[in-house]
Amino acid sequence: MSETNVWGDDFMERAPSARFLTSYLLANPHIKVLNVNSPWGAGKSFFLNRWRAELGKEHVCIFFNAWESDYSAEPLVALITCIEQQTMDGLSLGSTSAGKNVIKTTTTLMRKAAPLIAKGLVKKFSGVEIDEILGKDSDEQAGEIAKGVVEDLIKEQSKTETHVEEFKCAILEKLSNAATNFNLKKPAFIFIDELDRCRPTYAIELLERVKHFFELEDCRFIVASDSTQLAHSVRAVYGEKFSSERYLGRFFDAEFRLDNTNIFGIAKQQNFDYPYVRLQIRSSGVAGVNGKSSRVEPKNNTIVVKDSEFPQYALILVGMARYFKVELREMIRYAQQIKSMASALPEHEFHYFWAAYLIFSKSADESLYQALAIPEKASSAIDNFDGGGAVPVNFAFPRGHETIADIAKFYARILHATQDEFNGMVNNSEGWRQSVIYGVNDNKDIFLSYRKIVELAHQIS
C-alpha cells in the first residue's frame, strides 16, 4: 500500500464507498458507531485499512484489531492500550501534561488494567513501573485486581457519574492532544476490525464498553463485522431464543453493507501463467456465430465483462465463485490451489475449468466431490447440486450458452469414458467440447491424475 495512493490495489472500487461514508459521518454527528457489514472473507479488513490510511491524512485514526487482543481478559484495557500506542507523539505519555492527566484521572482503571498489560508497555505509557502502580505485592494482587475492571466503573457510575465523566474527558483530551500534535482535525475515528472472529463474550463486552464509555462528541467508531455471525455469537451467550439482532441494534447507530458483486478485478489479478485449454468463452456474454440473425443476447446469470481481453481463467474464477457461493478470500485461496496443481503436473495444456470445478466442489460439497469419481453417480450428483446448492451461472460460446453444470458433466463423461466411448467423443464433438477433447486426447493419464493433486492442493490453506 503506497502512502501516496492508498487505493492503488483497490480492484473492487471501494474508494468511493469510503469517501461517501466519511462525508456521511461528518454530516451526521449523531452517528457515533457505524457497522460495516459483510460476510467473513469479503474484504472488510482491506476496506478498513485503506479507509483508515486515507482518512488519517486529515483526522486522528485508531485501528484496533479486536481478534489480536481476544486473549485479554478485559477488552477496555486492550482498547485503551491501542489508543495510547497510536496517539504517541514520540514522548512517553507520562512526560506530557495531557498524559499525566490521563493517569491521574484514571487511577482506578490503571490499577485494574496494569496486570493485563506487559510491564514494558506500562512503563512506556506512564513512565511508571508496574510495581509503583500496584505496590510491592503486585504479582499476588494481579489476579484479584484484574477482576471486573469495568464492573467497578459501572458500580461507581450508579452512585456518581463523576469518575466515568472524568474518564471520558481524559480520553477526549488524549485524542484532542493527538490532533493538535499532528495538525489534524476533529473528530477522531476508531476502526475496530475482526470483531466477528472473537470469542462471543469478548465481542459482546467490547461493544458494551464502547457504548458505555465512548459515546463522545468528537469520536466516531467504525466496526467491521459479519452481522449474521455476530448475532450467532450473541445467541451463544444468551440462548437461541434471545433476540440478538435487536440487541445488536443498541450498539450500532447505522449499518453499511459492502457491495461484493464486482469481483472481476480481483479474479484478473490471480495471474495464471501456465498453458491451459481455452473453452472459447465470450466475455461479452453474447452467443452465436455469424450475423445478427444468430446473435443471442446474454441470458440471466451469464458471466459478462466489458473488457474484451479479459482472461478466460478469470471468467472461470468469477463463475465458480458465484456458482459455489464463495467469498473473496476463499476465491483467492482456491485460485492459488489451482496454480499449485498446474505447477505440480508435467508441461501440458492444463484444464483450468475442470481443476477449478474439483477444487471448489471439494470445499463446497464433499459428497458432490466424491460422487465425481463414481461413473454411475457423477452426472446426477452434478445435476442435484446445480438444482439445489448452486447459484445459476451461464457462459456464452459461439454456438450458444452453457451452464457450469453442462461443462462439468462433459468433463465427467471424459473422465469415465471407455476407450471406444472416448474415440466416439473425439469424432463427434464440436465447439468448446472439441477443444476439451483435443486437450485430453494426448494427455489422458495426466488428466486422470487431477484428483490426487486436488487433494494435495486442498491441504494448502
C-alpha positions as CSV (number, residue, x, y, z in Angstrom):
1,M,0.0,0.0,0.0
2,S,1.6,3.2,-1.2
3,E,1.3,6.3,1.1
4,T,0.6,8.5,-1.9
5,N,-2.1,6.1,-3.4
6,V,-3.6,4.1,-0.7
7,W,-6.3,2.8,-3.1
8,G,-3.8,1.7,-5.7
9,D,-4.8,-2.0,-5.4
10,D,-8.5,-1.3,-5.0
11,F,-9.7,-3.7,-7.7
12,M,-13.2,-3.7,-6.3
13,E,-13.6,0.1,-6.4
14,R,-14.1,0.5,-2.7
15,A,-12.7,4.1,-2.6
16,P,-16.0,5.8,-3.5
17,S,-17.7,4.0,-0.6
18,A,-15.1,5.1,1.9
19,R,-15.3,8.7,0.8
20,F,-19.1,8.7,0.9
21,L,-19.1,7.2,4.4
22,T,-16.6,9.9,5.6
23,S,-18.9,12.6,4.3
24,Y,-21.9,10.8,5.9
25,L,-20.3,10.5,9.3
26,L,-19.1,14.1,9.3
27,A,-22.5,15.4,8.3
28,N,-24.3,13.3,10.9
29,P,-22.6,13.7,14.2
30,H,-25.3,11.7,16.0
31,I,-24.0,8.6,14.2
32,K,-21.3,7.5,16.8
33,V,-21.0,3.9,15.8
34,L,-21.2,2.6,12.2
35,N,-21.3,-1.1,11.4
36,V,-19.6,-2.1,8.1
37,N,-21.4,-5.4,7.5
38,S,-20.1,-8.1,5.1
39,P,-19.5,-11.9,5.4
40,W,-16.2,-13.3,6.5
41,G,-13.6,-13.2,3.8
42,A,-15.4,-10.5,1.7
43,G,-12.8,-7.7,2.1
44,K,-13.7,-5.8,5.2
45,S,-10.1,-5.7,6.5
46,F,-8.9,-4.3,3.2
47,F,-11.6,-1.7,3.2
48,L,-11.0,-0.5,6.7
49,N,-7.2,-0.4,6.3
50,R,-7.4,1.6,3.2
51,W,-10.1,3.9,4.5
52,R,-8.1,4.5,7.7
53,A,-5.0,5.3,5.7
54,E,-6.8,7.9,3.6
55,L,-8.8,9.4,6.4
56,G,-5.7,9.5,8.6
57,K,-4.2,12.3,6.4
58,E,-6.8,14.7,8.0
59,H,-8.1,13.1,11.2
60,V,-6.7,11.1,14.1
61,C,-7.4,7.5,13.3
62,I,-7.0,4.5,15.6
63,F,-7.0,0.9,14.2
64,F,-7.9,-1.8,16.7
65,N,-7.8,-5.4,15.7
66,A,-10.2,-7.0,18.2
67,W,-9.2,-10.6,17.4
68,E,-5.5,-9.9,18.1
69,S,-6.4,-8.9,21.7
70,D,-9.0,-11.7,22.1
71,Y,-6.8,-13.3,24.7
72,S,-7.1,-10.3,27.0
73,A,-9.5,-10.7,30.0
74,E,-10.8,-7.1,29.5
75,P,-11.4,-5.5,26.1
76,L,-11.4,-2.0,27.5
77,V,-7.8,-2.4,28.6
78,A,-6.8,-3.6,25.2
79,L,-8.6,-0.7,23.5
80,I,-7.1,1.9,25.8
81,T,-3.6,0.4,25.2
82,C,-4.2,0.6,21.4
83,I,-5.3,4.3,21.6
84,E,-2.3,5.2,23.7
85,Q,0.1,3.4,21.4
86,Q,-1.3,5.0,18.2
87,T,-1.5,8.6,19.6
88,M,2.0,8.7,20.9
89,D,4.0,11.8,19.7
90,G,7.4,10.2,20.3
91,L,7.4,11.1,24.0
92,S,6.3,9.0,26.9
93,L,2.7,9.5,27.8
94,G,3.7,10.4,31.4
95,S,6.0,13.1,30.2
96,T,3.2,15.4,28.9
97,S,0.6,17.3,30.9
98,A,-2.2,15.6,29.0
99,G,-0.6,12.2,29.6
100,K,-0.2,12.8,33.3
101,N,-3.9,13.9,33.4
102,V,-4.9,10.6,31.8
103,I,-3.0,8.7,34.5
104,K,-4.3,10.9,37.3
105,T,-8.0,10.8,36.3
106,T,-8.0,7.0,35.7
107,T,-6.1,5.8,38.7
108,T,-8.6,3.0,39.5
109,L,-8.6,1.9,35.9
110,M,-4.8,1.9,35.7
111,R,-4.5,-0.2,38.8
112,K,-7.0,-2.7,37.4
113,A,-5.5,-2.7,34.0
114,A,-1.9,-2.9,34.9
115,P,-1.7,-6.7,35.5
116,L,-3.1,-7.3,32.0
117,I,-0.5,-5.2,30.2
118,A,3.1,-6.1,29.6
119,K,5.3,-4.3,32.2
120,G,7.3,-2.7,29.4
121,L,4.1,-1.1,28.0
122,V,3.0,0.3,31.3
123,K,6.5,1.9,31.7
124,K,6.3,3.2,28.1
125,F,2.9,4.7,28.5
126,S,3.1,6.1,32.0
127,G,6.8,6.4,32.8
128,V,5.9,4.5,36.0
129,E,6.9,0.9,36.8
130,I,4.1,-1.5,37.4
131,D,5.2,-2.1,41.0
132,E,4.8,1.6,41.7
133,I,1.2,1.4,40.5
134,L,0.2,-1.8,42.3
135,G,2.7,-1.9,45.2
136,K,5.3,-4.4,46.1
137,D,2.8,-7.3,46.1
138,S,1.7,-6.7,42.5
139,D,2.0,-10.3,41.4
140,E,-0.1,-11.5,44.3
141,Q,-2.6,-8.7,43.7
142,A,-2.8,-9.2,40.0
143,G,-5.5,-11.9,39.9
144,E,-7.7,-10.1,42.4
145,I,-7.2,-6.7,41.0
146,A,-7.9,-7.8,37.4
147,K,-11.4,-8.9,38.3
148,G,-14.0,-6.6,36.8
149,V,-12.2,-3.5,35.5
150,V,-15.4,-2.1,34.0
151,E,-17.7,-3.5,36.6
152,D,-16.1,-1.2,39.2
153,L,-16.6,1.7,37.0
154,I,-20.3,0.8,36.4
155,K,-20.9,0.4,40.1
156,E,-19.3,3.8,40.7
157,Q,-21.5,5.3,38.0
158,S,-24.6,4.0,39.8
159,K,-23.5,6.1,42.8
160,T,-22.0,9.0,40.9
161,E,-21.1,9.7,37.3
162,T,-18.0,11.7,38.3
163,H,-15.4,9.1,37.7
164,V,-16.9,8.0,34.4
165,E,-17.2,11.5,33.1
166,E,-13.5,12.1,34.2
167,F,-12.6,9.0,32.2
168,K,-14.4,10.3,29.1
169,C,-12.9,13.7,29.4
170,A,-9.4,12.2,29.7
171,I,-10.0,10.1,26.6
172,L,-11.2,13.2,24.7
173,E,-8.3,15.2,25.9
174,K,-6.0,12.4,24.7
175,L,-7.5,12.4,21.2
176,S,-7.6,16.2,21.1
177,N,-4.0,16.4,22.1
178,A,-3.0,14.0,19.4
179,A,-4.9,16.0,16.8
180,T,-3.0,19.2,17.9
181,N,0.3,17.4,17.9
182,F,-0.1,16.0,14.4
183,N,-2.0,19.0,13.0
184,L,-5.2,17.0,12.3
185,K,-8.9,17.8,12.5
186,K,-11.7,16.5,14.8
187,P,-13.4,14.2,15.2
188,A,-11.2,11.1,15.8
189,F,-12.1,7.8,14.1
190,I,-11.6,4.5,15.8
191,F,-11.7,1.5,13.5
192,I,-12.5,-1.9,15.0
193,D,-11.8,-4.9,12.8
194,E,-12.2,-8.7,13.1
195,L,-14.9,-8.5,15.8
196,D,-16.8,-11.5,14.4
197,R,-13.7,-13.7,14.9
198,C,-13.6,-13.0,18.6
199,R,-14.9,-15.2,21.4
200,P,-18.6,-14.4,21.8
201,T,-18.2,-13.0,25.3
202,Y,-15.3,-10.8,24.3
203,A,-17.1,-9.4,21.2
204,I,-20.2,-8.5,23.3
205,E,-18.1,-7.0,26.1
206,L,-16.2,-4.8,23.7
207,L,-19.4,-3.4,22.2
208,E,-20.7,-2.8,25.7
209,R,-17.5,-0.9,26.6
210,V,-17.8,1.2,23.5
211,K,-21.4,2.0,24.3
212,H,-20.8,2.8,28.0
213,F,-17.6,4.9,27.8
214,F,-17.0,6.1,24.2
215,E,-20.2,7.8,23.1
216,L,-18.2,11.1,22.8
217,E,-18.8,14.2,20.8
218,D,-15.5,14.1,18.9
219,C,-15.2,10.4,18.4
220,R,-16.6,8.0,15.8
221,F,-16.4,4.2,15.7
222,I,-16.4,2.1,12.6
223,V,-16.9,-1.6,13.4
224,A,-16.4,-4.2,10.7
225,S,-18.4,-7.4,11.3
226,D,-20.4,-10.2,9.8
227,S,-23.7,-9.2,11.4
228,T,-25.1,-12.7,10.9
229,Q,-22.1,-14.3,12.6
230,L,-22.2,-11.7,15.4
231,A,-25.8,-12.5,16.0
232,H,-24.9,-16.2,16.4
233,S,-22.3,-15.1,19.0
234,V,-24.8,-13.2,21.0
235,R,-27.2,-16.2,21.0
236,A,-24.3,-18.5,22.0
237,V,-24.1,-16.4,25.2
238,Y,-27.7,-15.5,25.9
239,G,-29.6,-18.5,24.4
240,E,-31.1,-19.4,21.0
241,K,-34.4,-17.7,21.7
242,F,-32.6,-14.4,22.5
243,S,-33.4,-11.5,20.1
244,S,-29.8,-11.0,19.1
245,E,-30.5,-8.7,16.1
246,R,-32.5,-6.3,18.3
247,Y,-29.8,-6.4,21.0
248,L,-27.1,-5.6,18.5
249,G,-29.2,-2.7,17.3
250,R,-28.5,-1.0,20.6
251,F,-24.8,-0.7,19.7
252,F,-24.9,0.4,16.1
253,D,-26.4,3.7,15.0
254,A,-26.2,2.8,11.3
255,E,-25.1,0.0,9.1
256,F,-23.4,-0.1,5.7
257,R,-23.3,-3.3,3.6
258,L,-20.2,-3.7,1.4
259,D,-21.1,-4.5,-2.3
260,N,-19.2,-7.7,-3.2
261,T,-20.8,-8.3,-6.6
262,N,-17.9,-6.9,-8.7
263,I,-15.1,-9.5,-8.2
264,F,-13.8,-9.3,-11.8
265,G,-10.8,-7.1,-10.9
266,I,-9.7,-9.5,-8.1
267,A,-10.1,-12.5,-10.3
268,K,-8.0,-10.9,-13.0
269,Q,-5.2,-10.3,-10.5
270,Q,-4.8,-14.1,-9.9
271,N,-2.4,-14.3,-12.8
272,F,-2.3,-17.8,-14.4
273,D,0.9,-18.2,-16.4
274,Y,0.6,-21.8,-17.4
275,P,-0.7,-23.1,-20.8
276,Y,-4.3,-24.1,-20.4
277,V,-7.3,-25.3,-22.5
278,R,-9.4,-22.4,-23.7
279,L,-13.1,-23.1,-23.9
280,Q,-14.0,-20.2,-26.3
281,I,-15.9,-18.4,-23.6
282,R,-17.1,-15.0,-24.7
283,S,-16.6,-12.2,-22.1
284,S,-19.3,-10.1,-23.7
285,G,-21.9,-12.8,-22.8
286,V,-23.2,-12.7,-26.4
287,A,-23.5,-16.1,-28.0
288,G,-24.0,-17.0,-31.7
289,V,-21.8,-17.4,-34.8
290,N,-22.3,-15.1,-37.8
291,G,-24.6,-12.2,-38.4
292,K,-27.3,-10.6,-36.3
293,S,-29.8,-13.3,-37.0
294,S,-27.8,-15.8,-34.9
295,R,-26.8,-13.4,-32.2
296,V,-28.1,-14.5,-28.8
297,E,-28.0,-11.8,-26.1
298,P,-26.8,-12.8,-22.6
299,K,-29.2,-14.8,-20.5
300,N,-29.9,-14.2,-16.9
301,N,-26.9,-15.2,-14.8
302,T,-24.5,-15.1,-17.8
303,I,-21.0,-14.0,-16.8
304,V,-20.4,-10.7,-18.7
305,V,-17.5,-8.2,-18.6
306,K,-16.9,-5.2,-20.8
307,D,-13.2,-5.9,-21.2
308,S,-12.9,-7.9,-24.5
309,E,-9.4,-9.0,-23.5
310,F,-10.4,-10.3,-20.1
311,P,-8.6,-13.6,-19.5
312,Q,-10.6,-16.8,-19.6
313,Y,-9.2,-18.1,-16.3
314,A,-10.6,-15.1,-14.6
315,L,-14.0,-15.6,-16.2
316,I,-14.0,-19.1,-14.9
317,L,-12.9,-18.0,-11.4
318,V,-15.8,-15.5,-11.3
319,G,-18.3,-18.1,-12.5
320,M,-17.1,-20.7,-9.9
321,A,-17.2,-18.1,-7.1
322,R,-20.8,-17.2,-7.9
323,Y,-21.9,-20.8,-8.6
324,F,-20.4,-22.2,-5.3
325,K,-21.3,-19.1,-3.3
326,V,-17.7,-18.3,-2.4
327,E,-16.4,-15.0,-0.9
328,L,-13.3,-13.2,-2.0
329,R,-10.8,-14.7,0.4
330,E,-11.8,-18.2,-0.5
331,M,-11.8,-17.5,-4.2
332,I,-8.2,-16.2,-3.9
333,R,-7.2,-19.2,-1.9
334,Y,-8.7,-21.6,-4.5
335,A,-7.0,-19.7,-7.3
336,Q,-3.7,-20.3,-5.5
337,Q,-4.5,-24.0,-5.2
338,I,-5.3,-24.2,-8.9
339,K,-1.9,-22.7,-9.6
340,S,-0.3,-25.2,-7.3
341,M,-2.0,-28.0,-9.3
342,A,-0.7,-26.7,-12.6
343,S,2.9,-26.4,-11.2
344,A,2.8,-30.0,-9.9
345,L,1.8,-31.5,-13.3
346,P,4.0,-32.2,-16.4
347,E,4.0,-29.4,-19.0
348,H,0.8,-29.7,-21.0
349,E,-2.4,-27.8,-21.7
350,F,-3.9,-27.6,-18.2
351,H,-7.7,-28.0,-17.9
352,Y,-8.4,-24.9,-15.8
353,F,-12.2,-25.3,-15.8
354,W,-12.1,-28.9,-14.5
355,A,-9.4,-28.2,-11.9
356,A,-11.4,-25.3,-10.7
357,Y,-14.6,-27.3,-10.5
358,L,-12.8,-30.0,-8.5
359,I,-11.2,-27.5,-6.1
360,F,-14.4,-25.6,-5.5
361,S,-16.6,-28.6,-5.1
362,K,-14.1,-30.3,-2.7
363,S,-14.6,-27.4,-0.3
364,A,-18.3,-26.6,-1.0
365,D,-19.8,-30.1,-1.0
366,E,-17.7,-33.2,-0.2
367,S,-20.5,-35.6,-1.3
368,L,-20.5,-33.9,-4.8
369,Y,-16.7,-34.2,-5.0
370,Q,-16.7,-37.9,-4.0
371,A,-19.5,-38.7,-6.5
372,L,-17.5,-37.2,-9.3
373,A,-15.2,-40.2,-9.1
374,I,-18.1,-42.7,-9.5
375,P,-19.2,-43.3,-13.1
376,E,-22.8,-44.1,-12.3
377,K,-23.2,-41.1,-9.8
378,A,-21.2,-38.2,-11.3
379,S,-23.7,-36.8,-13.7
380,S,-26.7,-37.0,-11.3
381,A,-24.6,-35.5,-8.5
382,I,-23.7,-32.5,-10.7
383,D,-27.4,-32.0,-11.6
384,N,-28.5,-32.4,-7.9
385,F,-26.0,-29.8,-6.7
386,D,-26.9,-27.5,-9.7
387,G,-30.6,-27.7,-8.8
388,G,-30.2,-27.2,-5.1
389,G,-27.0,-25.8,-3.7
390,A,-25.7,-23.7,-6.5
391,V,-26.4,-20.2,-7.9
392,P,-27.2,-20.5,-11.6
393,V,-24.3,-19.4,-13.9
394,N,-24.0,-19.4,-17.7
395,F,-21.1,-18.8,-20.1
396,A,-21.5,-17.6,-23.7
397,F,-20.0,-19.6,-26.5
398,P,-20.0,-19.2,-30.3
399,R,-22.7,-21.9,-30.5
400,G,-24.9,-20.8,-27.6
401,H,-25.0,-20.6,-23.8
402,E,-23.9,-23.3,-21.5
403,T,-24.2,-23.7,-17.7
404,I,-21.4,-24.7,-15.4
405,A,-23.2,-28.0,-14.9
406,D,-23.3,-28.7,-18.7
407,I,-19.5,-28.2,-18.9
408,A,-18.8,-30.2,-15.7
409,K,-20.9,-33.2,-17.0
410,F,-19.0,-33.2,-20.2
411,Y,-15.7,-33.4,-18.3
412,A,-17.1,-36.2,-16.1
413,R,-18.1,-38.2,-19.2
414,I,-14.5,-37.9,-20.4
415,L,-13.2,-39.0,-17.0
416,H,-15.3,-42.2,-17.0
417,A,-15.3,-43.0,-20.8
418,T,-14.0,-46.3,-22.1
419,Q,-11.5,-46.0,-25.0
420,D,-14.3,-46.7,-27.6
421,E,-16.5,-44.1,-26.0
422,F,-13.7,-41.6,-25.8
423,N,-12.9,-42.2,-29.5
424,G,-16.5,-41.6,-30.4
425,M,-16.4,-38.3,-28.4
426,V,-13.3,-37.2,-30.3
427,N,-15.1,-37.8,-33.7
428,N,-18.4,-36.2,-32.7
429,S,-17.5,-33.1,-30.6
430,E,-17.8,-29.6,-31.8
431,G,-17.0,-26.1,-30.5
432,W,-15.7,-25.9,-26.9
433,R,-16.2,-29.6,-26.5
434,Q,-13.8,-30.3,-29.3
435,S,-11.2,-28.0,-27.6
436,V,-11.6,-30.1,-24.4
437,I,-11.4,-33.5,-26.1
438,Y,-8.3,-32.5,-28.0
439,G,-6.8,-31.2,-24.8
440,V,-7.3,-34.5,-23.1
441,N,-6.5,-36.8,-26.1
442,D,-2.7,-36.8,-25.8
443,N,-2.7,-36.3,-22.0
444,K,-5.4,-38.6,-20.7
445,D,-3.2,-40.1,-17.9
446,I,-2.3,-36.6,-16.7
447,F,-6.0,-35.6,-16.8
448,L,-6.9,-38.6,-14.8
449,S,-4.3,-37.7,-12.1
450,Y,-6.0,-34.3,-11.3
451,R,-8.0,-35.8,-8.4
452,K,-4.9,-36.8,-6.5
453,I,-3.3,-33.3,-7.0
454,V,-6.6,-31.7,-5.9
455,E,-6.5,-33.5,-2.6
456,L,-2.9,-32.3,-2.0
457,A,-3.7,-28.8,-3.1
458,H,-6.7,-28.8,-0.8
459,Q,-4.4,-29.1,2.2
460,I,-2.8,-25.7,1.4
461,S,-4.5,-23.0,3.4
